[in-house]
Amino acid sequence: MKTNIVYIVLDDMGYSDLGCYGSEVMTPNIDKLAQNGLRYNNFHVTPLCSPTRASLLTGRNHHSVGMGLLSNFDLGPDVPSTRGKITPSAGTIAEILKENDFSNYAVGKWHLTPMYEETPAGPFHNWPLGKGFDRYYGFLDGMTDQYVPTLVYDNHSVEPAKKADYHLSEDLVDQGINFIADHSSIHPEKPFFLYLAFGAQHSPHQVPKRYIEQYKGVYSKGWDQIREDRLARQKELGIAPLDAELCERNPGVKAWDSLSSDEKRLYERFQETYAGFLTHTDEQIGRFISYLEAIDQLDNTLIVFLSDNGASQEGEFDGIIEQSSYFNGIPTSIESLLPHIDEIGGKNTQPNYPRGWAQVSNTPFKFYKQTTFDGGIHVPLIYHYPNRIKEKGTIKKQFHHVIDITPTVLDLAEVTPPETIKGIKQMPLHGVSMQYTFDHSDADTKRHSQYFLMAGQRAIWHDGWKAISFHTKGTPFEEDIWSLYNTNEDFAQNHDVASTYPEKLHELQKLWLEEAEKYNALPLIDKTIELFAYVSPEDKVRSRNEITYYPGMSHNLAAPPIYNRSYTITIPIDRPADEKNGVLIAHGNQYSGYTLYIQNSRLIYEYNFVGTLYKIESSMKVPVGVSTVQFEFLKTGLLQGKGTLLINGENAGEVEMPNTLPFLISIEGIDVGRDAYIPVSKNYAGKDDFAFSGKIQKVEFILQND
């Protein structure tokens, strides 16, 4: 009988967030997968989304395949470990299965394409259809709004949904079911592979209010007590050993009892939203599983469920209600967040919870996503395969890594990886099959070593010992302090024994370097969010100083890099009548971005610096007929300058801009002649996309090398 394969990947979900891993959050459908399948309590990933996904889909270490950091960052051919794309010599599981008569479908988050290739004109060879998938529906970048997502269908952009009750997670499952329905109706004899990668639980945490209200009052006891409760349940379930200890609170996280009433009220709302978001995600997974059951394909379908990394620290200590503050290093405050407390989770916020709750998600471990401590890399893994798994409901304790999943799946499906794909010789798989664990709970692990490296943070696990270095950005790597843990005796890695076993630490440090060299992980790089402003030498669009867009261009993420430099936007237009108004160019959304539009015959420029608005309304009307409108930004200092509007070369207004965004304008792209997604300006919000009703000849950006 054929074996179908489904990967279900959640994003930024910590080790303890599921009910079957000790949480109070209601996840009955995922719990049922665990009850009828296998759970692993010693499974690891990389600390970041793109690298884990690259390793998951290829069965190789992420540096070896070119995904050392996010796919947004291509550091060029001199740094082959960090190209932001999977090398063709590391074929994906979809490419392997395609050669074995599988149909392959991907739904949801991709995040394996360099940002400069996320354009409506391609190139498409690093999009899902270029990596072995027959159909794709989802979003290419690392995150998107759950209510107004930026979506791609196969190789083209699709318009945002107009449904009032739209939610991305529901849409993704609808599309996944549709793909499987088409497949099962037309090719019932063929097996299928579905990669179902939710945007949940990554920020923005957005979910209908009724899901948030389910958790009202649940978190009033605070993050310290919830962590203790979760660890107690983990011990009862066997997910943590009986002698496991909670790590101390992470640096900067306050004791819950020390918080003010306003802080508690705000922080509870953030966690209620996260919990409701997860319950909603669980419901969508339940719908998909029910569909497989309805078409009699559940028993012969291998389902692999995991999270791509641990819970996120990107909500900072107080939480955030929009994405740009974190990605531009702009602090938030209780005072700025409290007025929006009732909006958290709704359409007017893009929240992420405070770090205190992120540590709860990672119970019992320390630290978060982006770090090589277990809070960043130790996550749930569930296999569900009724036709094969006999020890249903058991917990497996062998150490394994995300590179081991695809070799396991190929082993179970009796598929041998080809030596070449599309004429390109393939590198060997780095992972080992985990099938031996299915029937032998007490078997010794077949993985003996695994290195970790993320943005300068290093670690290695070897035969039960783990060495970790903690790196402070900008300091010499030689000054990093290493710690050592015996994970067989210290599950949560509370007790640093480096001083007791200096020879063991030295042995692991030496092994880390050998593994890093073997898997092409060097050189060490400690840059992170500032790389969003970096323009790769391979970026043929953003490396130009002159970029011209034409009307009719689809929404895309390859926007001009206007950060910390002077530039001019020039737009020749034709307004046949006075009532011809609308957006000329827009980049971003209501949280951060810029827009140039005509309203009531006035030319208006707005720049949103994470809530601080710089605005110019022209002192003269835009003439009827042919004219040229311009916006000029003159840099006068670091990330500051003066903006000027011109109509037919005549000064029409100015504004001082003492702050501009340093790294990332927004999680949305750029539009010509309209504002297609979440509007940048409140002045035209509610007017659909406020498309310009005249004619635009072109939009030309001239960038200066300041």
PLY file of the C-alpha trace (Angstrom):
ply
format ascii 1.0
element vertex 706
property float x
property float y
property float z
element edge 705
property int vertex1
property int vertex2
end_header
0.00 0.00 0.00
1.21 3.52 -0.75
2.63 5.73 2.00
1.62 9.38 2.01
3.80 11.88 3.90
2.77 15.07 5.71
5.09 17.48 7.49
3.26 19.84 9.88
5.54 22.63 11.06
4.66 25.24 13.66
6.73 28.36 14.07
8.38 29.69 17.25
6.53 27.23 19.49
8.39 26.19 22.62
8.98 22.74 24.09
6.19 22.94 26.69
3.40 24.66 24.75
1.36 21.58 23.79
-0.95 19.82 26.19
0.89 16.57 25.51
4.15 18.31 26.49
2.84 19.73 29.76
0.88 22.86 28.85
-2.44 24.17 30.11
-3.14 25.32 26.52
-5.89 23.26 24.88
-4.42 21.32 21.93
-6.64 18.19 21.76
-5.99 17.38 18.11
-2.21 17.50 18.38
-2.46 15.59 21.66
-4.41 12.88 19.85
-1.58 12.56 17.31
0.77 12.00 20.25
-1.53 9.49 21.93
-1.72 7.43 18.74
1.88 8.03 17.72
5.30 8.69 19.21
6.63 11.67 21.15
10.30 12.57 21.47
11.66 14.45 24.47
15.25 14.84 23.25
14.72 16.29 19.79
16.57 19.36 18.52
16.48 21.87 15.68
18.48 24.95 14.75
17.67 28.17 16.66
16.12 29.94 13.65
13.39 29.30 11.10
15.08 29.29 7.65
17.99 27.09 8.76
15.68 24.52 10.38
13.44 24.40 7.31
16.44 23.95 5.02
17.70 21.08 7.18
14.24 19.54 7.47
13.62 19.50 3.73
17.11 18.32 2.75
18.32 16.07 5.59
21.58 18.05 5.72
23.14 20.58 8.07
22.02 24.10 7.29
25.45 25.64 6.71
26.31 22.91 4.21
23.27 23.76 2.10
23.83 27.55 2.26
21.33 28.58 4.95
23.56 29.79 7.76
21.08 32.52 8.75
17.71 33.72 7.45
16.98 33.43 3.76
16.74 37.24 3.78
20.55 37.40 3.98
22.81 36.45 1.07
26.39 37.29 1.99
27.69 36.37 -1.46
29.87 33.61 -2.92
32.73 34.33 -0.50
30.50 33.08 2.36
28.95 29.90 0.92
27.42 28.96 4.29
25.10 31.99 4.15
23.55 32.40 0.72
19.88 32.53 1.75
19.01 29.66 -0.60
19.44 25.89 -0.73
22.30 24.76 -2.96
21.18 22.57 -5.89
23.52 19.81 -4.65
21.19 19.37 -1.66
17.95 18.26 -3.23
14.82 18.63 -1.12
12.66 15.72 -0.10
10.13 16.94 -2.67
12.74 16.66 -5.42
13.67 13.17 -4.21
10.06 12.01 -3.96
9.19 13.47 -7.36
11.62 10.99 -8.89
9.71 8.24 -7.07
6.27 9.11 -8.47
5.02 11.22 -5.54
2.95 14.33 -6.03
4.28 17.16 -3.88
2.39 20.08 -2.37
3.49 22.93 -0.10
1.21 25.19 1.90
2.21 28.06 4.19
5.53 29.57 5.16
8.47 29.04 2.81
11.29 31.41 3.91
13.91 29.68 1.77
14.25 32.28 -0.99
16.52 35.36 -0.87
14.46 38.51 -0.44
15.73 39.94 -3.72
14.22 36.93 -5.54
10.80 37.43 -3.91
9.61 39.48 -6.88
6.75 38.92 -9.34
9.39 38.50 -12.07
11.36 35.86 -10.18
13.76 34.21 -10.67
11.68 31.26 -9.47
14.21 28.45 -9.09
14.36 28.98 -5.30
10.58 29.19 -4.93
8.72 26.00 -3.93
7.91 24.98 -7.51
11.61 25.24 -8.29
12.42 22.92 -5.38
10.30 19.93 -6.32
6.78 20.95 -5.36
3.95 20.66 -7.90
1.69 23.23 -6.23
2.23 25.96 -3.64
0.04 28.35 -1.69
1.46 30.50 1.10
3.87 33.29 1.93
7.50 33.44 0.92
9.00 35.49 3.73
9.44 34.84 7.45
6.15 36.27 8.71
2.97 37.85 7.50
-0.22 39.33 8.90
-2.78 36.62 9.76
-5.68 38.80 8.64
-4.15 40.47 5.58
-1.32 38.15 4.46
0.96 38.67 1.49
0.29 35.48 -0.47
1.67 33.58 -3.44
-0.11 30.89 -5.46
2.36 28.73 -7.37
4.62 31.36 -8.99
2.42 34.45 -8.82
1.09 36.86 -6.22
-2.56 36.71 -5.25
-4.73 39.51 -3.95
-5.52 39.71 -0.23
-8.74 38.02 0.83
-11.80 40.24 1.26
-13.67 38.01 3.75
-14.50 39.81 6.99
-13.72 36.72 9.10
-10.61 35.67 7.15
-7.72 34.03 9.01
-4.56 32.73 7.36
-4.35 29.44 9.29
-7.86 28.52 8.16
-7.03 29.46 4.58
-3.87 27.34 4.58
-5.73 24.25 5.72
-8.48 24.91 3.15
-5.85 25.02 0.42
-4.07 21.93 1.74
-7.35 20.01 1.73
-8.03 21.29 -1.79
-4.65 20.08 -3.05
-5.17 16.63 -1.50
-8.76 16.47 -2.80
-7.58 17.20 -6.35
-4.80 14.65 -6.03
-6.96 11.89 -4.51
-9.71 12.42 -7.07
-7.47 12.30 -10.13
-4.49 10.18 -9.05
-5.69 7.96 -6.18
-3.01 5.38 -6.94
-0.15 7.85 -6.38
1.27 8.79 -2.96
1.45 12.45 -1.98
3.75 14.61 0.14
2.28 17.70 1.79
4.43 20.29 3.54
2.02 22.21 5.80
3.93 25.08 7.42
1.78 27.42 9.50
2.60 31.05 10.20
1.49 30.26 13.75
2.94 30.52 16.41
5.28 33.18 15.00
4.31 36.76 15.63
2.08 38.48 14.84
-0.09 36.61 17.36
-3.51 37.26 15.86
-6.68 35.28 16.45
-10.44 35.93 16.78
-11.37 37.35 20.16
-13.39 34.33 21.30
-10.18 32.26 21.42
-8.46 34.89 23.55
-11.41 35.00 25.94
-11.16 31.23 26.54
-8.03 31.95 28.55
-9.30 34.90 30.59
-7.85 34.61 34.07
-5.77 31.51 33.32
-2.52 33.44 33.43
-3.23 35.67 36.42
-1.00 33.40 38.55
1.94 34.64 36.44
4.83 33.19 34.51
6.78 31.90 37.52
3.93 29.70 38.72
2.93 28.59 35.21
6.50 27.37 34.62
6.37 25.33 37.82
2.96 23.91 36.88
4.18 22.92 33.44
7.27 21.16 34.74
5.14 19.20 37.21
2.90 18.04 34.36
5.93 17.23 32.20
7.17 14.91 34.93
3.76 13.25 35.21
3.70 12.72 31.45
7.29 11.47 31.28
8.25 14.36 29.00
10.81 15.47 31.60
12.63 13.20 34.05
11.54 13.26 37.69
14.77 14.94 38.77
14.52 17.77 36.20
14.90 21.27 37.63
13.62 24.59 36.36
16.26 26.95 35.08
16.34 30.29 36.85
14.56 33.21 35.22
16.39 34.47 32.18
18.32 37.74 32.61
16.02 40.77 32.52
12.82 38.83 33.22
11.26 40.16 36.42
9.68 38.09 39.16
5.92 38.08 38.54
5.16 39.20 42.10
7.30 42.31 41.60
5.22 43.59 38.70
2.71 46.43 38.87
-0.98 45.73 38.31
-0.78 47.41 34.89
2.16 45.24 33.88
0.36 42.09 34.99
-2.83 43.05 33.16
-0.95 43.80 29.93
1.27 40.73 30.06
-1.71 38.45 30.76
-3.44 39.72 27.64
-0.38 38.93 25.53
-0.28 35.34 26.82
-4.06 34.86 26.54
-3.66 35.83 22.88
-0.77 33.43 22.32
-2.68 30.57 23.95
-5.82 31.31 21.94
-3.73 31.46 18.77
-2.34 27.98 19.50
-5.77 26.51 20.24
-7.03 27.96 16.97
-4.06 26.42 15.15
-4.82 23.08 16.78
-8.38 23.29 15.47
-7.12 23.77 11.93
-4.82 20.77 12.27
-7.83 18.81 13.51
-9.80 19.79 10.41
-7.00 18.54 8.20
-6.66 15.24 10.07
-10.43 14.74 9.90
-10.25 15.19 6.15
-7.55 12.53 5.80
-9.75 10.23 7.85
-12.80 11.02 5.73
-11.02 10.02 2.51
-9.58 6.90 4.18
-5.97 8.12 3.98
-5.08 8.64 7.64
-3.79 5.16 8.47
-1.38 5.06 5.53
-0.18 8.64 6.00
3.01 9.35 7.92
2.54 12.65 9.77
5.58 14.40 11.22
4.81 17.28 13.57
7.43 19.70 14.96
8.30 23.30 15.74
11.07 25.02 13.81
12.74 26.49 16.92
12.03 27.49 20.49
9.87 30.39 21.62
10.77 33.89 20.50
12.54 36.60 22.47
11.52 39.12 19.81
8.68 40.54 21.92
11.33 42.05 24.20
10.54 42.35 27.93
7.21 44.20 27.72
5.81 42.73 24.52
5.25 44.55 21.24
2.15 45.36 19.22
3.87 45.83 15.86
6.86 44.18 14.22
9.05 47.11 13.21
10.08 48.13 16.72
11.97 44.88 17.32
13.49 44.63 13.85
14.75 48.19 14.03
15.92 48.09 17.65
13.34 50.65 18.81
12.26 50.18 22.45
8.64 49.99 23.55
7.16 50.90 26.94
4.25 49.94 29.15
2.86 53.46 28.70
2.77 53.14 24.92
1.30 49.61 24.98
-1.44 49.89 27.60
-3.85 52.03 25.56
-3.97 49.22 23.01
-4.51 46.34 25.43
-8.00 45.48 24.19
-6.78 45.48 20.58
-4.06 42.87 21.14
-4.70 39.92 18.82
-7.03 41.90 16.57
-6.63 43.48 13.15
-5.05 46.69 14.43
-2.07 45.11 16.17
0.74 42.73 15.26
1.72 41.47 18.73
4.45 39.33 20.21
4.48 38.38 23.89
7.05 39.38 26.53
10.13 37.26 27.16
8.77 36.04 30.49
6.09 34.10 28.61
8.59 32.95 26.01
10.56 31.30 28.80
7.33 29.62 29.93
6.96 28.22 26.42
10.49 26.84 26.68
9.96 25.21 30.12
12.15 23.92 31.71
15.00 25.33 29.62
16.82 28.66 29.59
16.93 31.33 26.90
15.11 31.48 23.58
15.04 31.25 19.82
18.29 32.57 18.24
20.38 30.99 21.02
22.01 27.56 21.14
20.77 26.94 24.67
17.95 24.40 24.78
15.31 27.13 24.95
16.24 27.85 21.34
16.73 24.33 19.99
14.83 21.73 22.09
11.33 21.31 20.66
8.48 18.78 20.40
8.50 16.06 17.75
5.59 13.70 17.04
5.38 10.88 14.52
1.92 9.55 13.65
1.69 6.54 11.32
-0.97 3.99 12.28
0.10 1.42 9.68
3.62 1.28 11.12
3.72 2.47 14.75
2.95 -0.26 17.27
4.14 1.39 20.51
1.44 4.03 20.36
1.63 6.78 22.95
5.21 6.06 23.99
7.90 8.64 24.61
11.27 8.22 22.94
14.35 9.59 24.67
17.07 9.22 22.05
18.91 12.42 21.05
18.04 13.41 17.50
18.19 16.46 15.27
16.06 17.92 12.49
18.48 16.56 9.86
17.32 13.07 10.90
13.68 13.49 9.89
13.95 13.28 6.11
16.28 10.22 6.26
13.70 8.60 8.56
10.84 9.36 6.20
12.74 8.09 3.16
13.60 4.95 5.12
9.95 4.35 6.04
8.83 5.02 2.46
11.59 2.74 1.13
12.96 5.50 -1.08
16.67 5.73 -1.90
17.99 9.26 -2.53
19.29 9.62 -6.11
22.96 10.31 -6.78
22.05 13.21 -9.08
19.07 15.54 -9.40
18.63 17.60 -12.56
22.11 16.47 -13.55
23.73 17.80 -10.35
25.63 15.42 -8.10
24.07 15.32 -4.64
25.89 15.65 -1.33
25.21 12.78 1.07
22.44 13.09 3.67
23.86 14.12 7.04
21.02 12.70 9.11
20.37 9.15 10.28
17.09 7.26 10.21
15.13 7.23 13.46
13.04 4.21 12.47
15.01 2.06 14.93
13.37 4.03 17.78
9.85 3.08 16.69
10.06 -0.43 18.19
12.92 -0.10 20.65
12.32 2.59 23.25
15.49 1.76 25.15
17.81 1.57 22.16
20.94 3.69 22.28
20.81 6.74 20.05
22.42 6.38 16.64
23.37 10.06 16.61
26.51 10.71 18.63
27.36 14.35 17.82
25.63 17.50 16.62
27.11 20.98 16.33
25.07 24.18 16.59
25.94 27.67 15.36
23.74 30.72 15.00
24.92 34.32 14.69
28.06 33.63 16.70
26.36 31.44 19.31
28.08 28.03 19.40
27.26 24.67 20.99
27.87 20.99 20.52
26.21 17.86 21.90
28.27 14.67 22.04
27.28 11.42 23.75
25.28 13.11 26.49
27.56 16.10 27.07
26.79 19.59 25.81
29.20 22.51 25.57
27.84 26.01 24.93
29.54 29.34 24.35
27.71 32.57 25.07
28.70 35.31 22.65
28.09 39.05 23.08
27.74 40.75 19.73
30.75 42.82 18.77
33.20 41.17 21.15
36.02 38.84 20.04
34.95 35.22 19.78
38.05 34.27 21.75
36.50 35.99 24.79
33.36 33.84 24.76
32.68 31.99 28.00
31.98 28.26 27.55
29.83 26.16 29.85
29.51 22.38 30.05
26.53 20.22 30.98
25.98 16.51 31.49
22.57 16.22 29.82
22.07 12.63 30.99
21.98 13.86 34.58
20.92 17.48 34.09
17.96 17.58 31.68
17.41 21.36 31.83
21.13 22.19 31.92
21.20 24.00 35.22
24.59 22.92 36.50
27.68 24.11 34.66
30.44 21.56 35.26
33.10 23.17 33.05
35.42 23.76 36.00
34.98 20.17 37.18
35.65 18.59 33.79
38.00 20.96 31.93
39.37 18.15 29.76
35.85 17.18 28.63
35.12 20.81 27.77
38.35 21.05 25.77
37.46 17.81 23.96
34.05 19.21 22.96
35.48 22.58 21.89
37.90 20.75 19.62
35.09 18.56 18.28
32.93 21.65 17.63
35.63 23.12 15.40
36.07 19.82 13.55
32.33 19.56 12.92
32.04 23.22 11.92
34.82 22.78 9.37
33.37 19.48 8.15
29.96 21.03 7.50
31.22 24.35 6.10
29.88 26.44 8.98
32.76 28.93 9.12
33.47 31.85 9.21
31.81 32.96 12.43
29.34 35.81 11.88
27.67 37.73 14.70
25.54 40.16 12.72
21.75 39.80 12.98
19.00 42.37 12.36
21.40 44.90 10.81
21.73 42.51 7.86
18.22 43.49 6.77
19.80 46.70 5.44
22.64 44.80 3.74
22.46 44.58 -0.04
23.94 41.38 -1.39
26.34 41.59 -4.35
23.97 39.05 -5.97
20.99 41.40 -5.61
20.59 42.74 -9.13
17.62 44.93 -8.18
18.53 46.66 -4.92
22.23 47.03 -5.80
21.25 49.56 -8.48
21.21 53.26 -7.68
18.42 53.77 -10.20
15.31 51.63 -9.90
12.25 52.18 -12.06
8.86 50.60 -11.39
5.95 50.64 -13.83
2.20 50.62 -13.21
0.73 47.14 -13.15
3.65 45.74 -11.16
2.55 43.20 -8.55
3.14 43.68 -4.85
6.67 42.51 -4.00
9.36 42.61 -1.33
12.28 43.79 -3.47
11.92 47.41 -2.41
14.62 50.10 -2.81
17.10 50.22 0.11
16.52 53.82 1.17
18.06 53.36 4.62
20.43 56.10 5.83
20.97 57.73 2.42
19.66 60.57 0.27
17.24 59.65 -2.50
14.63 61.02 -4.87
11.31 59.53 -5.99
10.15 60.96 -9.33
6.70 60.15 -10.78
5.41 61.56 -14.10
1.60 61.43 -14.03
-1.47 62.46 -15.99
-4.58 63.71 -14.14
-7.26 64.30 -16.75
-9.59 65.75 -14.10
-9.45 67.28 -10.63
-11.11 64.25 -8.99
-8.33 61.89 -10.10
-6.71 60.96 -6.78
-5.08 57.95 -5.14
-1.82 56.29 -4.16
1.23 56.69 -6.38
3.70 54.58 -4.38
3.37 52.82 -1.02
5.75 50.64 0.96
4.85 49.16 4.33
1.72 49.29 6.46
0.08 51.21 9.29
2.91 50.34 11.69
5.84 51.58 9.59
6.41 52.66 6.01
5.96 55.51 3.60
3.38 56.53 1.03
3.04 59.22 -1.64
-0.52 59.93 -2.72
-2.90 62.58 -4.05
-6.02 63.44 -2.07
-8.30 66.39 -2.71
-5.84 67.41 -5.44
-3.04 67.82 -2.90
0.17 65.80 -3.04
0.78 64.16 0.34
3.81 62.32 1.67
3.74 60.35 4.91
6.55 58.47 6.64
5.59 56.35 9.64
8.49 55.83 12.05
6.83 53.14 14.20
3.99 55.47 15.24
5.76 58.80 14.79
4.36 60.40 11.64
6.28 62.78 9.36
3.88 64.35 6.88
3.92 66.94 4.10
0.78 68.17 2.37
1.59 70.23 -0.72
1.03 73.95 -0.53
-0.32 73.91 -4.07
-2.69 71.69 -6.00
-1.44 69.02 -8.34
-2.39 70.42 -11.76
-4.87 68.76 -14.07
-3.12 67.16 -17.01
0.50 66.01 -17.29
2.87 66.83 -14.43
5.82 65.46 -12.53
5.67 65.00 -8.77
8.69 64.27 -6.61
9.76 63.50 -3.10
13.36 64.26 -2.15
15.07 63.08 1.01
18.30 64.84 1.91
20.30 63.03 4.56
21.55 65.50 7.17
22.93 63.06 9.75
22.83 59.44 10.84
19.33 58.14 10.02
17.91 61.66 9.80
17.23 64.24 7.15
14.80 66.59 5.46
11.96 65.62 3.16
10.76 67.89 0.35
7.80 67.65 -2.02
8.10 69.12 -5.53
5.48 69.59 -8.22
6.93 70.31 -11.66
10.19 71.20 -9.94
8.64 73.74 -7.58
8.99 73.33 -3.82
5.58 72.37 -2.42
6.44 71.63 1.22
9.11 70.33 3.60
9.42 68.33 6.79
12.31 67.63 9.14
12.71 63.89 9.77
14.92 63.43 12.84
14.40 59.64 12.82
14.20 57.13 9.99
14.16 53.34 10.12
17.64 51.79 10.07
17.06 48.17 8.96
13.55 47.20 7.92
10.70 49.34 6.61
8.01 46.75 7.22
7.07 43.10 6.84
5.10 44.16 3.76
6.35 45.02 0.30
5.91 47.82 -2.19
3.02 48.79 -4.50
2.78 51.12 -7.48
-0.46 52.99 -8.10
-2.24 51.61 -5.03
-1.77 50.38 -1.45
-2.87 46.77 -1.78
-2.59 45.31 1.71
-2.65 47.00 5.13
-2.72 50.72 4.27
0.22 52.88 5.29
-1.94 55.94 5.86
-5.01 56.26 8.05
-6.13 59.03 5.71
-7.21 56.53 3.09
-7.77 53.45 5.24
-11.12 51.88 4.38
-10.94 53.03 0.76
-9.99 49.59 -0.54
-6.52 49.97 -2.12
-7.07 53.69 -2.94
-5.76 53.10 -6.45
-4.71 56.19 -8.40
-7.45 56.96 -10.89
-5.19 58.91 -13.23
-2.23 57.56 -15.17
1.27 56.89 -13.90
4.07 56.75 -16.45
6.65 55.27 -14.05
8.05 55.56 -10.53
11.78 56.22 -10.48
14.02 55.97 -7.41
17.43 57.64 -7.58
19.60 56.61 -4.63
22.71 58.42 -3.46
25.73 56.70 -1.93
26.00 58.87 1.17
0 1
1 2
2 3
3 4
4 5
5 6
6 7
7 8
8 9
9 10
10 11
11 12
12 13
13 14
14 15
15 16
16 17
17 18
18 19
19 20
20 21
21 22
22 23
23 24
24 25
25 26
26 27
27 28
28 29
29 30
30 31
31 32
32 33
33 34
34 35
35 36
36 37
37 38
38 39
39 40
40 41
41 42
42 43
43 44
44 45
45 46
46 47
47 48
48 49
49 50
50 51
51 52
52 53
53 54
54 55
55 56
56 57
57 58
58 59
59 60
60 61
61 62
62 63
63 64
64 65
65 66
66 67
67 68
68 69
69 70
70 71
71 72
72 73
73 74
74 75
75 76
76 77
77 78
78 79
79 80
80 81
81 82
82 83
83 84
84 85
85 86
86 87
87 88
88 89
89 90
90 91
91 92
92 93
93 94
94 95
95 96
96 97
97 98
98 99
99 100
100 101
101 102
102 103
103 104
104 105
105 106
106 107
107 108
108 109
109 110
110 111
111 112
112 113
113 114
114 115
115 116
116 117
117 118
118 119
119 120
120 121
121 122
122 123
123 124
124 125
125 126
126 127
127 128
128 129
129 130
130 131
131 132
132 133
133 134
134 135
135 136
136 137
137 138
138 139
139 140
140 141
141 142
142 143
143 144
144 145
145 146
146 147
147 148
148 149
149 150
150 151
151 152
152 153
153 154
154 155
155 156
156 157
157 158
158 159
159 160
160 161
161 162
162 163
163 164
164 165
165 166
166 167
167 168
168 169
169 170
170 171
171 172
172 173
173 174
174 175
175 176
176 177
177 178
178 179
179 180
180 181
181 182
182 183
183 184
184 185
185 186
186 187
187 188
188 189
189 190
190 191
191 192
192 193
193 194
194 195
195 196
196 197
197 198
198 199
199 200
200 201
201 202
202 203
203 204
204 205
205 206
206 207
207 208
208 209
209 210
210 211
211 212
212 213
213 214
214 215
215 216
216 217
217 218
218 219
219 220
220 221
221 222
222 223
223 224
224 225
225 226
226 227
227 228
228 229
229 230
230 231
231 232
232 233
233 234
234 235
235 236
236 237
237 238
238 239
239 240
240 241
241 242
242 243
243 244
244 245
245 246
246 247
247 248
248 249
249 250
250 251
251 252
252 253
253 254
254 255
255 256
256 257
257 258
258 259
259 260
260 261
261 262
262 263
263 264
264 265
265 266
266 267
267 268
268 269
269 270
270 271
271 272
272 273
273 274
274 275
275 276
276 277
277 278
278 279
279 280
280 281
281 282
282 283
283 284
284 285
285 286
286 287
287 288
288 289
289 290
290 291
291 292
292 293
293 294
294 295
295 296
296 297
297 298
298 299
299 300
300 301
301 302
302 303
303 304
304 305
305 306
306 307
307 308
308 309
309 310
310 311
311 312
312 313
313 314
314 315
315 316
316 317
317 318
318 319
319 320
320 321
321 322
322 323
323 324
324 325
325 326
326 327
327 328
328 329
329 330
330 331
331 332
332 333
333 334
334 335
335 336
336 337
337 338
338 339
339 340
340 341
341 342
342 343
343 344
344 345
345 346
346 347
347 348
348 349
349 350
350 351
351 352
352 353
353 354
354 355
355 356
356 357
357 358
358 359
359 360
360 361
361 362
362 363
363 364
364 365
365 366
366 367
367 368
368 369
369 370
370 371
371 372
372 373
373 374
374 375
375 376
376 377
377 378
378 379
379 380
380 381
381 382
382 383
383 384
384 385
385 386
386 387
387 388
388 389
389 390
390 391
391 392
392 393
393 394
394 395
395 396
396 397
397 398
398 399
399 400
400 401
401 402
402 403
403 404
404 405
405 406
406 407
407 408
408 409
409 410
410 411
411 412
412 413
413 414
414 415
415 416
416 417
417 418
418 419
419 420
420 421
421 422
422 423
423 424
424 425
425 426
426 427
427 428
428 429
429 430
430 431
431 432
432 433
433 434
434 435
435 436
436 437
437 438
438 439
439 440
440 441
441 442
442 443
443 444
444 445
445 446
446 447
447 448
448 449
449 450
450 451
451 452
452 453
453 454
454 455
455 456
456 457
457 458
458 459
459 460
460 461
461 462
462 463
463 464
464 465
465 466
466 467
467 468
468 469
469 470
470 471
471 472
472 473
473 474
474 475
475 476
476 477
477 478
478 479
479 480
480 481
481 482
482 483
483 484
484 485
485 486
486 487
487 488
488 489
489 490
490 491
491 492
492 493
493 494
494 495
495 496
496 497
497 498
498 499
499 500
500 501
501 502
502 503
503 504
504 505
505 506
506 507
507 508
508 509
509 510
510 511
511 512
512 513
513 514
514 515
515 516
516 517
517 518
518 519
519 520
520 521
521 522
522 523
523 524
524 525
525 526
526 527
527 528
528 529
529 530
530 531
531 532
532 533
533 534
534 535
535 536
536 537
537 538
538 539
539 540
540 541
541 542
542 543
543 544
544 545
545 546
546 547
547 548
548 549
549 550
550 551
551 552
552 553
553 554
554 555
555 556
556 557
557 558
558 559
559 560
560 561
561 562
562 563
563 564
564 565
565 566
566 567
567 568
568 569
569 570
570 571
571 572
572 573
573 574
574 575
575 576
576 577
577 578
578 579
579 580
580 581
581 582
582 583
583 584
584 585
585 586
586 587
587 588
588 589
589 590
590 591
591 592
592 593
593 594
594 595
595 596
596 597
597 598
598 599
599 600
600 601
601 602
602 603
603 604
604 605
605 606
606 607
607 608
608 609
609 610
610 611
611 612
612 613
613 614
614 615
615 616
616 617
617 618
618 619
619 620
620 621
621 622
622 623
623 624
624 625
625 626
626 627
627 628
628 629
629 630
630 631
631 632
632 633
633 634
634 635
635 636
636 637
637 638
638 639
639 640
640 641
641 642
642 643
643 644
644 645
645 646
646 647
647 648
648 649
649 650
650 651
651 652
652 653
653 654
654 655
655 656
656 657
657 658
658 659
659 660
660 661
661 662
662 663
663 664
664 665
665 666
666 667
667 668
668 669
669 670
670 671
671 672
672 673
673 674
674 675
675 676
676 677
677 678
678 679
679 680
680 681
681 682
682 683
683 684
684 685
685 686
686 687
687 688
688 689
689 690
690 691
691 692
692 693
693 694
694 695
695 696
696 697
697 698
698 699
699 700
700 701
701 702
702 703
703 704
704 705
